[in-house]
Amino acid sequence: MNTRSLSFRLSCAAAIAIAIALALAAFGLRTIFNQEIERRAAAELGQIVVSLAAQVKIDASGMPALEAPMSDPRFDKPYGGLYWQIANGENRARSRSLWDFSLTIPEAQHGDARWTTDLAGPDRAKLLAVVQTIAVTTPAGTDAPLQIVAALDRSDLAASQQYLFRLLVLSLGALGLILIIAMSIFIRLALRPFDELGRGLRRIHAGSSRVLDGRFPDEVQPVVSDLNRLIAFQDAALERAKTHAADLAHGLKTPLAILGAVARQARHDDRKDIADPIDEQTLLMSKQVDRVLARARAGVSAALSRGASPVAPVADKIVRALRRLPDDRGLQWDCDIAAGASFPGDDGDLTEILANLLDNARKWAATRVRLTVTQSENETVLRVEDDGPGLQSEQMQGIGRGQRWDETLPGTGFGLAITRDLAEAYRGRIELQRSSLGGLSVAVIVPRPT
């Protein structure tokens, strides 16, 4: 998953917030449940104290006793977890569950009110106890203070608390999962307009549309409207640039034609010393104009993203044209083009690239020229190879660094230079290396629209 995704970040933030909220809720609810369980246990112990007080009597020896046994079977089971004790000074009556253990009550001034405390119990148990002091009439007619204690093993309370806590954790875990799923769905629905906006931009990059259409929420619509205005402004500006480039080409061709006529007239007058320099410079100027116009046209096409051009028809047309040239020398032309391969741009730029590469290979090939076109999910590769002499590694590295042949070797190298300019206009690159055929391998690698 993409960690830079807004959906991923919002989902993580929501999950963390839900987890923190549920953890705090679990802590708070556990505290409340524990207190409520302890309160209920104390209330039940208080009822046992009342029941004991209602049944207790004192015999002639001062020993307290119950008129009837307590009904809870835990009182009869040794260390059963539920205990009672009635003390009249040193005379004590206690439940069978205490066996031979006597509860020690801390000194406290509570009068005849019931109060709750923690006691040490048998078998090192910790007890929750309710204590009350009452006055009971003895057979002699006097009132004797009796201390009545009912106690419960805290391990039983802990077991109940742990059971409720497990139920609480399971319930809150299920609730958290439901909330996270619901929040993820909510985030997906909230971000759906941005997904549609992204699809619209991809259609524009692919050239299948020039406007962001569809209905968007009020919060997103201003962005969409501004993007549409920006796209319209860009289209208009690029069309004007294309028109100006065409006007510039037309304006330069007339002076170049006049210079060519002057050169021909000079050659007719047997002034080759004038005609030859004019022809050479006119040719250089013409190629420079062609190069600049090709780059400008490629920049316009790449910026407008007017769709993709199939490679096979263009390549077939160029190869047929080159085969008909007088100096073809009977070369073997091999074309291996992937089915459905396309160039992400104008077919005129594709023609310019393939024509330059194939014509350059034709000039230097001994017997064979090979065109290979492959296409992956991310890029399109146009590779032209020949079995000619190739280039030295220094020359290939110079071109790879952007060195222009027209500056180092006048009159040559414009084809590769224009090809590199066109590839860069489409955010691509050109790679030169030794071909398996023995000559030069030139690959134009252009990324596909995303």
One Martini backbone bead per residue (centre of mass of N, CA, C, O) as a GRO file, in nm:
protein
  450
    1MET     BB    1   0.098   0.035   0.019
    2ASN     BB    2   0.059   0.372  -0.006
    3THR     BB    3   0.193   0.600   0.228
    4ARG     BB    4   0.105   0.873   0.054
    5SER     BB    5  -0.178   0.824   0.090
    6LEU     BB    6  -0.462   0.971   0.199
    7SER     BB    7  -0.626   0.721   0.269
    8PHE     BB    8  -0.411   0.585   0.445
    9ARG     BB    9  -0.374   0.813   0.652
   10LEU     BB   10  -0.669   0.836   0.746
   11SER     BB   11  -0.702   0.542   0.832
   12CYS     BB   12  -0.477   0.544   1.044
   13ALA     BB   13  -0.585   0.777   1.215
   14ALA     BB   14  -0.859   0.644   1.276
   15ALA     BB   15  -0.749   0.385   1.406
   16ILE     BB   16  -0.594   0.523   1.634
   17ALA     BB   17  -0.832   0.679   1.756
   18ILE     BB   18  -1.006   0.430   1.813
   19ALA     BB   19  -0.803   0.280   1.992
   20ILE     BB   20  -0.779   0.497   2.210
   21ALA     BB   21  -1.079   0.517   2.281
   22LEU     BB   22  -1.113   0.213   2.358
   23ALA     BB   23  -0.897   0.205   2.577
   24LEU     BB   24  -1.028   0.416   2.759
   25ALA     BB   25  -1.296   0.267   2.781
   26ALA     BB   26  -1.183   0.009   2.909
   27PHE     BB   27  -1.067   0.141   3.159
   28GLY     BB   28  -1.329   0.274   3.263
   29LEU     BB   29  -1.514   0.021   3.263
   30ARG     BB   30  -1.343  -0.151   3.448
   31THR     BB   31  -1.361   0.033   3.691
   32ILE     BB   32  -1.667   0.030   3.714
   33PHE     BB   33  -1.710  -0.277   3.735
   34ASN     BB   34  -1.535  -0.327   3.983
   35GLN     BB   35  -1.692  -0.140   4.170
   36GLU     BB   36  -1.967  -0.281   4.131
   37ILE     BB   37  -1.888  -0.563   4.227
   38GLU     BB   38  -1.797  -0.470   4.509
   39ARG     BB   39  -2.063  -0.341   4.593
   40ARG     BB   40  -2.237  -0.594   4.565
   41ALA     BB   41  -2.074  -0.766   4.762
   42ALA     BB   42  -2.119  -0.579   5.006
   43ALA     BB   43  -2.427  -0.598   5.001
   44GLU     BB   44  -2.443  -0.906   5.050
   45LEU     BB   45  -2.285  -0.900   5.317
   46GLY     BB   46  -2.489  -0.720   5.461
   47GLN     BB   47  -2.721  -0.930   5.449
   48ILE     BB   48  -2.576  -1.142   5.614
   49VAL     BB   49  -2.551  -0.972   5.869
   50VAL     BB   50  -2.853  -0.941   5.914
   51SER     BB   51  -2.914  -1.244   5.932
   52LEU     BB   52  -2.729  -1.295   6.175
   53ALA     BB   53  -2.863  -1.089   6.369
   54ALA     BB   54  -3.148  -1.239   6.363
   55GLN     BB   55  -3.013  -1.537   6.482
   56VAL     BB   56  -2.873  -1.453   6.724
   57LYS     BB   57  -2.735  -1.593   7.033
   58ILE     BB   58  -2.696  -1.630   7.396
   59ASP     BB   59  -2.566  -1.815   7.620
   60ALA     BB   60  -2.475  -1.875   7.947
   61SER     BB   61  -2.154  -1.860   7.856
   62GLY     BB   62  -2.143  -1.636   7.604
   63MET     BB   63  -2.206  -1.795   7.346
   64PRO     BB   64  -2.253  -1.766   7.029
   65ALA     BB   65  -2.551  -1.837   6.819
   66LEU     BB   66  -2.752  -2.009   6.592
   67GLU     BB   67  -3.072  -2.103   6.515
   68ALA     BB   68  -2.975  -2.128   6.206
   69PRO     BB   69  -2.842  -2.224   5.934
   70MET     BB   70  -2.684  -2.139   5.662
   71SER     BB   71  -2.763  -2.188   5.319
   72ASP     BB   72  -2.487  -2.155   5.214
   73PRO     BB   73  -2.253  -2.400   5.118
   74ARG     BB   74  -1.984  -2.234   5.168
   75PHE     BB   75  -1.999  -2.239   5.485
   76ASP     BB   76  -1.935  -2.573   5.488
   77LYS     BB   77  -1.674  -2.525   5.329
   78PRO     BB   78  -1.356  -2.545   5.340
   79TYR     BB   79  -1.247  -2.271   5.208
   80GLY     BB   80  -1.508  -2.156   5.028
   81GLY     BB   81  -1.502  -1.806   5.040
   82LEU     BB   82  -1.733  -1.800   5.270
   83TYR     BB   83  -1.779  -1.594   5.567
   84TRP     BB   84  -1.830  -1.616   5.935
   85GLN     BB   85  -1.843  -1.400   6.238
   86ILE     BB   86  -1.893  -1.418   6.604
   87ALA     BB   87  -1.821  -1.180   6.869
   88ASN     BB   88  -1.773  -1.220   7.244
   89GLY     BB   89  -1.499  -1.136   7.268
   90GLU     BB   90  -1.358  -1.456   7.311
   91ASN     BB   91  -1.625  -1.540   7.197
   92ARG     BB   92  -1.667  -1.765   6.909
   93ALA     BB   93  -1.843  -1.774   6.604
   94ARG     BB   94  -1.822  -1.992   6.310
   95SER     BB   95  -1.772  -2.103   6.016
   96ARG     BB   96  -1.670  -2.392   5.862
   97SER     BB   97  -1.491  -2.248   5.645
   98LEU     BB   98  -1.273  -2.152   5.866
   99TRP     BB   99  -1.242  -2.363   6.073
  100ASP     BB  100  -0.951  -2.264   6.268
  101PHE     BB  101  -1.009  -1.967   6.185
  102SER     BB  102  -0.953  -1.627   6.282
  103LEU     BB  103  -1.075  -1.317   6.268
  104THR     BB  104  -0.914  -0.999   6.237
  105ILE     BB  105  -1.016  -0.696   6.377
  106PRO     BB  106  -0.990  -0.382   6.341
  107GLU     BB  107  -0.971  -0.096   6.494
  108ALA     BB  108  -1.289   0.085   6.518
  109GLN     BB  109  -1.505   0.386   6.498
  110HIS     BB  110  -1.858   0.290   6.418
  111GLY     BB  111  -2.033   0.165   6.607
  112ASP     BB  112  -2.344   0.038   6.459
  113ALA     BB  113  -2.214   0.046   6.189
  114ARG     BB  114  -2.152  -0.044   5.883
  115TRP     BB  115  -1.839  -0.187   5.749
  116THR     BB  116  -1.557  -0.181   5.532
  117THR     BB  117  -1.297  -0.435   5.476
  118ASP     BB  118  -0.974  -0.579   5.499
  119LEU     BB  119  -0.874  -0.924   5.525
  120ALA     BB  120  -0.730  -1.196   5.665
  121GLY     BB  121  -0.729  -1.524   5.558
  122PRO     BB  122  -0.734  -1.825   5.476
  123ASP     BB  123  -0.477  -1.931   5.299
  124ARG     BB  124  -0.383  -1.629   5.234
  125ALA     BB  125  -0.633  -1.471   5.205
  126LYS     BB  126  -0.828  -1.214   5.062
  127LEU     BB  127  -1.074  -1.005   5.220
  128LEU     BB  128  -1.409  -0.905   5.203
  129ALA     BB  129  -1.557  -0.702   5.462
  130VAL     BB  130  -1.840  -0.696   5.691
  131VAL     BB  131  -1.907  -0.480   5.976
  132GLN     BB  132  -2.093  -0.531   6.293
  133THR     BB  133  -2.235  -0.383   6.588
  134ILE     BB  134  -2.427  -0.543   6.842
  135ALA     BB  135  -2.703  -0.587   7.066
  136VAL     BB  136  -2.749  -0.857   7.305
  137THR     BB  137  -2.945  -1.047   7.498
  138THR     BB  138  -2.902  -1.210   7.777
  139PRO     BB  139  -3.006  -1.439   8.014
  140ALA     BB  140  -2.948  -1.206   8.239
  141GLY     BB  141  -3.052  -0.922   8.086
  142THR     BB  142  -2.816  -0.828   7.927
  143ASP     BB  143  -2.603  -0.640   7.717
  144ALA     BB  144  -2.422  -0.760   7.431
  145PRO     BB  145  -2.151  -0.713   7.233
  146LEU     BB  146  -2.153  -0.783   6.880
  147GLN     BB  147  -1.932  -0.911   6.625
  148ILE     BB  148  -2.009  -0.900   6.284
  149VAL     BB  149  -1.893  -1.117   6.012
  150ALA     BB  150  -1.862  -1.084   5.651
  151ALA     BB  151  -1.686  -1.282   5.399
  152LEU     BB  152  -1.484  -1.252   5.088
  153ASP     BB  153  -1.309  -1.377   4.843
  154ARG     BB  154  -1.121  -1.198   4.610
  155SER     BB  155  -1.083  -1.419   4.391
  156ASP     BB  156  -1.380  -1.418   4.306
  157LEU     BB  157  -1.385  -1.129   4.213
  158ALA     BB  158  -1.153  -1.152   4.007
  159ALA     BB  159  -1.293  -1.356   3.825
  160SER     BB  160  -1.533  -1.175   3.751
  161GLN     BB  161  -1.363  -0.940   3.640
  162GLN     BB  162  -1.216  -1.100   3.417
  163TYR     BB  163  -1.465  -1.192   3.265
  164LEU     BB  164  -1.573  -0.908   3.201
  165PHE     BB  165  -1.315  -0.810   3.056
  166ARG     BB  166  -1.322  -1.010   2.824
  167LEU     BB  167  -1.595  -0.919   2.717
  168LEU     BB  168  -1.509  -0.627   2.674
  169VAL     BB  169  -1.281  -0.676   2.470
  170LEU     BB  170  -1.449  -0.821   2.257
  171SER     BB  171  -1.655  -0.595   2.214
  172LEU     BB  172  -1.453  -0.365   2.146
  173GLY     BB  173  -1.317  -0.510   1.913
  174ALA     BB  174  -1.567  -0.533   1.735
  175LEU     BB  175  -1.628  -0.233   1.735
  176GLY     BB  176  -1.357  -0.142   1.611
  177LEU     BB  177  -1.385  -0.295   1.346
  178ILE     BB  178  -1.645  -0.159   1.255
  179LEU     BB  179  -1.535   0.132   1.265
  180ILE     BB  180  -1.302   0.096   1.063
  181ILE     BB  181  -1.474   0.006   0.825
  182ALA     BB  182  -1.659   0.251   0.824
  183MET     BB  183  -1.430   0.462   0.793
  184SER     BB  184  -1.319   0.355   0.526
  185ILE     BB  185  -1.577   0.395   0.366
  186PHE     BB  186  -1.601   0.695   0.420
  187ILE     BB  187  -1.330   0.778   0.294
  188ARG     BB  188  -1.385   0.669   0.014
  189LEU     BB  189  -1.633   0.846  -0.036
  190ALA     BB  190  -1.489   1.122   0.016
  191LEU     BB  191  -1.254   1.052  -0.218
  192ARG     BB  192  -1.398   0.999  -0.491
  193PRO     BB  193  -1.365   1.273  -0.641
  194PHE     BB  194  -1.051   1.236  -0.666
  195ASP     BB  195  -1.063   0.987  -0.844
  196GLU     BB  196  -1.213   1.125  -1.076
  197LEU     BB  197  -1.001   1.342  -1.118
  198GLY     BB  198  -0.771   1.145  -1.190
  199ARG     BB  199  -0.910   1.016  -1.436
  200GLY     BB  200  -0.936   1.280  -1.595
  201LEU     BB  201  -0.629   1.339  -1.612
  202ARG     BB  202  -0.556   1.076  -1.759
  203ARG     BB  203  -0.723   1.139  -2.010
  204ILE     BB  204  -0.564   1.389  -2.083
  205HIS     BB  205  -0.283   1.253  -2.106
  206ALA     BB  206  -0.396   1.041  -2.328
  207GLY     BB  207  -0.604   1.226  -2.524
  208SER     BB  208  -0.931   1.163  -2.476
  209SER     BB  209  -0.925   1.451  -2.331
  210ARG     BB  210  -0.988   1.830  -2.255
  211VAL     BB  211  -1.184   1.770  -2.000
  212LEU     BB  212  -1.343   1.807  -1.688
  213ASP     BB  213  -1.591   1.594  -1.615
  214GLY     BB  214  -1.864   1.614  -1.414
  215ARG     BB  215  -1.967   1.567  -1.078
  216PHE     BB  216  -1.901   1.781  -0.800
  217PRO     BB  217  -1.838   1.898  -0.521
  218ASP     BB  218  -1.823   2.210  -0.389
  219GLU     BB  219  -1.521   2.171  -0.282
  220VAL     BB  220  -1.412   2.076  -0.588
  221GLN     BB  221  -1.520   2.250  -0.827
  222PRO     BB  222  -1.317   2.490  -0.831
  223VAL     BB  223  -1.076   2.317  -0.919
  224VAL     BB  224  -1.196   2.213  -1.182
  225SER     BB  225  -1.246   2.488  -1.314
  226ASP     BB  226  -0.951   2.583  -1.308
  227LEU     BB  227  -0.836   2.350  -1.475
  228ASN     BB  228  -1.003   2.403  -1.731
  229ARG     BB  229  -0.892   2.688  -1.776
  230LEU     BB  230  -0.595   2.604  -1.794
  231ILE     BB  231  -0.624   2.411  -2.035
  232ALA     BB  232  -0.741   2.617  -2.233
  233PHE     BB  233  -0.501   2.812  -2.216
  234GLN     BB  234  -0.284   2.610  -2.309
  235ASP     BB  235  -0.403   2.540  -2.580
  236ALA     BB  236  -0.398   2.827  -2.693
  237ALA     BB  237  -0.092   2.880  -2.654
  238LEU     BB  238   0.009   2.635  -2.825
  239GLU     BB  239  -0.130   2.713  -3.086
  240ARG     BB  240   0.019   2.979  -3.115
  241ALA     BB  241   0.303   2.854  -3.119
  242LYS     BB  242   0.254   2.684  -3.371
  243THR     BB  243   0.190   2.920  -3.558
  244HIS     BB  244   0.456   3.073  -3.517
  245ALA     BB  245   0.638   2.846  -3.622
  246ALA     BB  246   0.517   2.841  -3.905
  247ASP     BB  247   0.577   3.136  -3.970
  248LEU     BB  248   0.881   3.112  -3.936
  249ALA     BB  249   0.929   2.903  -4.156
  250HIS     BB  250   0.811   3.070  -4.387
  251GLY     BB  251   1.003   3.318  -4.344
  252LEU     BB  252   1.276   3.147  -4.397
  253LYS     BB  253   1.237   3.008  -4.674
  254THR     BB  254   1.260   3.252  -4.859
  255PRO     BB  255   1.554   3.341  -4.799
  256LEU     BB  256   1.675   3.062  -4.866
  257ALA     BB  257   1.580   3.057  -5.158
  258ILE     BB  258   1.735   3.310  -5.245
  259LEU     BB  259   2.015   3.203  -5.172
  260GLY     BB  260   2.000   2.966  -5.368
  261ALA     BB  261   1.971   3.138  -5.624
  262VAL     BB  262   2.238   3.288  -5.587
  263ALA     BB  263   2.415   3.036  -5.603
  264ARG     BB  264   2.328   2.948  -5.884
  265GLN     BB  265   2.418   3.206  -6.028
  266ALA     BB  266   2.715   3.186  -5.943
  267ARG     BB  267   2.763   2.913  -6.081
  268HIS     BB  268   2.684   3.014  -6.366
  269ASP     BB  269   2.927   3.241  -6.334
  270ASP     BB  270   3.172   3.089  -6.212
  271ARG     BB  271   3.128   3.125  -5.867
  272LYS     BB  272   3.227   2.897  -5.649
  273ASP     BB  273   3.344   3.072  -5.411
  274ILE     BB  274   3.037   3.158  -5.349
  275ALA     BB  275   2.841   2.915  -5.380
  276ASP     BB  276   2.948   2.709  -5.174
  277PRO     BB  277   2.910   2.869  -4.905
  278ILE     BB  278   2.610   2.921  -4.944
  279ASP     BB  279   2.517   2.626  -4.956
  280GLU     BB  280   2.629   2.538  -4.682
  281GLN     BB  281   2.476   2.750  -4.504
  282THR     BB  282   2.193   2.687  -4.604
  283LEU     BB  283   2.188   2.395  -4.508
  284LEU     BB  284   2.236   2.454  -4.211
  285MET     BB  285   1.992   2.638  -4.169
  286SER     BB  286   1.776   2.438  -4.257
  287LYS     BB  287   1.840   2.224  -4.035
  288GLN     BB  288   1.798   2.407  -3.795
  289VAL     BB  289   1.506   2.470  -3.851
  290ASP     BB  290   1.405   2.180  -3.848
  291ARG     BB  291   1.489   2.124  -3.557
  292VAL     BB  292   1.335   2.347  -3.407
  293LEU     BB  293   1.053   2.271  -3.520
  294ALA     BB  294   1.048   1.982  -3.413
  295ARG     BB  295   1.069   2.058  -3.115
  296ALA     BB  296   0.823   2.242  -3.101
  297ARG     BB  297   0.617   2.032  -3.198
  298ALA     BB  298   0.674   1.828  -2.974
  299GLY     BB  299   0.601   2.011  -2.736
  300VAL     BB  300   0.308   2.049  -2.816
  301SER     BB  301   0.221   1.752  -2.828
  302ALA     BB  302   0.305   1.675  -2.539
  303ALA     BB  303   0.126   1.888  -2.393
  304LEU     BB  304  -0.154   1.802  -2.529
  305SER     BB  305  -0.207   1.500  -2.545
  306ARG     BB  306  -0.332   1.360  -2.842
  307GLY     BB  307  -0.239   1.077  -2.810
  308ALA     BB  308  -0.186   0.777  -2.985
  309SER     BB  309   0.049   0.602  -3.207
  310PRO     BB  310   0.087   0.372  -3.424
  311VAL     BB  311   0.373   0.201  -3.532
  312ALA     BB  312   0.341   0.006  -3.773
  313PRO     BB  313   0.242   0.192  -4.009
  314VAL     BB  314   0.482   0.388  -4.003
  315ALA     BB  315   0.712   0.186  -4.040
  316ASP     BB  316   0.614   0.064  -4.310
  317LYS     BB  317   0.626   0.328  -4.472
  318ILE     BB  318   0.931   0.389  -4.434
  319VAL     BB  319   1.051   0.125  -4.543
  320ARG     BB  320   0.930   0.145  -4.826
  321ALA     BB  321   1.073   0.411  -4.898
  322LEU     BB  322   1.371   0.315  -4.854
  323ARG     BB  323   1.363   0.078  -5.067
  324ARG     BB  324   1.321   0.293  -5.320
  325LEU     BB  325   1.591   0.377  -5.311
  326PRO     BB  326   1.871   0.379  -5.507
  327ASP     BB  327   2.078   0.316  -5.237
  328ASP     BB  328   1.985   0.043  -5.090
  329ARG     BB  329   2.155  -0.235  -5.162
  330GLY     BB  330   1.971  -0.475  -5.061
  331LEU     BB  331   1.859  -0.468  -4.785
  332GLN     BB  332   1.784  -0.604  -4.473
  333TRP     BB  333   1.454  -0.595  -4.327
  334ASP     BB  334   1.377  -0.591  -3.974
  335CYS     BB  335   1.050  -0.638  -3.812
  336ASP     BB  336   0.974  -0.603  -3.450
  337ILE     BB  337   0.640  -0.558  -3.350
  338ALA     BB  338   0.439  -0.507  -3.113
  339ALA     BB  339   0.133  -0.562  -3.031
  340GLY     BB  340  -0.009  -0.244  -3.003
  341ALA     BB  341   0.202  -0.048  -3.048
  342SER     BB  342   0.272   0.285  -2.912
  343PHE     BB  343   0.289   0.637  -2.941
  344PRO     BB  344   0.288   0.916  -2.707
  345GLY     BB  345   0.191   1.082  -2.990
  346ASP     BB  346   0.267   1.216  -3.271
  347ASP     BB  347   0.302   1.089  -3.593
  348GLY     BB  348   0.513   1.297  -3.686
  349ASP     BB  349   0.723   1.234  -3.465
  350LEU     BB  350   0.747   0.935  -3.525
  351THR     BB  351   0.846   0.973  -3.814
  352GLU     BB  352   1.099   1.134  -3.744
  353ILE     BB  353   1.240   0.922  -3.574
  354LEU     BB  354   1.238   0.675  -3.768
  355ALA     BB  355   1.364   0.812  -4.011
  356ASN     BB  356   1.633   0.887  -3.882
  357LEU     BB  357   1.719   0.604  -3.785
  358LEU     BB  358   1.684   0.441  -4.055
  359ASP     BB  359   1.857   0.623  -4.235
  360ASN     BB  360   2.116   0.599  -4.075
  361ALA     BB  361   2.135   0.288  -4.095
  362ARG     BB  362   2.136   0.272  -4.408
  363LYS     BB  363   2.405   0.425  -4.453
  364TRP     BB  364   2.586   0.211  -4.254
  365ALA     BB  365   2.502  -0.044  -4.361
  366ALA     BB  366   2.577  -0.347  -4.512
  367THR     BB  367   2.295  -0.565  -4.496
  368ARG     BB  368   2.146  -0.468  -4.213
  369VAL     BB  369   1.818  -0.394  -4.060
  370ARG     BB  370   1.677  -0.333  -3.723
  371LEU     BB  371   1.340  -0.335  -3.587
  372THR     BB  372   1.242  -0.268  -3.241
  373VAL     BB  373   0.925  -0.305  -3.058
  374THR     BB  374   0.850  -0.225  -2.724
  375GLN     BB  375   0.602  -0.283  -2.447
  376SER     BB  376   0.508  -0.156  -2.145
  377GLU     BB  377   0.353  -0.015  -1.879
  378ASN     BB  378   0.575   0.246  -1.885
  379GLU     BB  379   0.707   0.184  -2.185
  380THR     BB  380   0.862   0.278  -2.500
  381VAL     BB  381   1.064   0.092  -2.746
  382LEU     BB  382   1.294   0.216  -2.994
  383ARG     BB  383   1.491  -0.004  -3.208
  384VAL     BB  384   1.797   0.051  -3.397
  385GLU     BB  385   1.991  -0.162  -3.621
  386ASP     BB  386   2.326  -0.244  -3.737
  387ASP     BB  387   2.619  -0.375  -3.951
  388GLY     BB  388   2.816  -0.160  -3.913
  389PRO     BB  389   3.074   0.028  -3.765
  390GLY     BB  390   2.977   0.241  -3.586
  391LEU     BB  391   3.078   0.360  -3.263
  392GLN     BB  392   3.249   0.508  -3.046
  393SER     BB  393   3.238   0.542  -2.711
  394GLU     BB  394   3.293   0.848  -2.706
  395GLN     BB  395   3.062   0.925  -2.898
  396MET     BB  396   2.829   0.802  -2.734
  397GLN     BB  397   2.883   0.967  -2.474
  398GLY     BB  398   2.846   1.246  -2.601
  399ILE     BB  399   2.550   1.208  -2.683
  400GLY     BB  400   2.447   1.129  -2.398
  401ARG     BB  401   2.538   1.430  -2.287
  402GLY     BB  402   2.441   1.630  -2.547
  403GLN     BB  403   2.612   1.628  -2.785
  404ARG     BB  404   2.653   1.807  -3.089
  405TRP     BB  405   2.727   1.731  -3.408
  406ASP     BB  406   2.687   2.015  -3.546
  407GLU     BB  407   2.947   2.133  -3.376
  408THR     BB  408   3.176   1.910  -3.454
  409LEU     BB  409   3.025   1.811  -3.738
  410PRO     BB  410   2.964   1.956  -4.004
  411GLY     BB  411   2.666   1.832  -4.161
  412THR     BB  412   2.624   1.634  -3.912
  413GLY     BB  413   2.392   1.470  -3.683
  414PHE     BB  414   2.087   1.574  -3.696
  415GLY     BB  415   1.918   1.320  -3.658
  416LEU     BB  416   1.999   1.251  -3.362
  417ALA     BB  417   1.940   1.528  -3.244
  418ILE     BB  418   1.637   1.532  -3.309
  419THR     BB  419   1.568   1.270  -3.165
  420ARG     BB  420   1.651   1.364  -2.884
  421ASP     BB  421   1.459   1.606  -2.870
  422LEU     BB  422   1.198   1.444  -2.898
  423ALA     BB  423   1.235   1.260  -2.653
  424GLU     BB  424   1.255   1.491  -2.441
  425ALA     BB  425   0.971   1.612  -2.498
  426TYR     BB  426   0.858   1.311  -2.385
  427ARG     BB  427   1.042   1.228  -2.132
  428GLY     BB  428   1.286   1.098  -2.264
  429ARG     BB  429   1.536   0.882  -2.427
  430ILE     BB  430   1.873   0.806  -2.541
  431GLU     BB  431   2.041   0.499  -2.657
  432LEU     BB  432   2.384   0.391  -2.695
  433GLN     BB  433   2.515   0.092  -2.863
  434ARG     BB  434   2.618  -0.214  -2.922
  435SER     BB  435   2.541  -0.436  -3.156
  436SER     BB  436   2.476  -0.768  -3.236
  437LEU     BB  437   2.543  -0.701  -3.548
  438GLY     BB  438   2.806  -0.473  -3.500
  439GLY     BB  439   2.687  -0.200  -3.469
  440LEU     BB  440   2.441   0.020  -3.413
  441SER     BB  441   2.242   0.110  -3.117
  442VAL     BB  442   1.918   0.272  -3.112
  443ALA     BB  443   1.731   0.404  -2.831
  444VAL     BB  444   1.390   0.494  -2.774
  445ILE     BB  445   1.263   0.616  -2.459
  446VAL     BB  446   0.913   0.627  -2.368
  447PRO     BB  447   0.680   0.724  -2.169
  448ARG     BB  448   0.380   0.640  -2.047
  449PRO     BB  449   0.084   0.720  -1.971
  450THR     BB  450  -0.087   0.749  -1.633
   0.00000   0.00000   0.00000
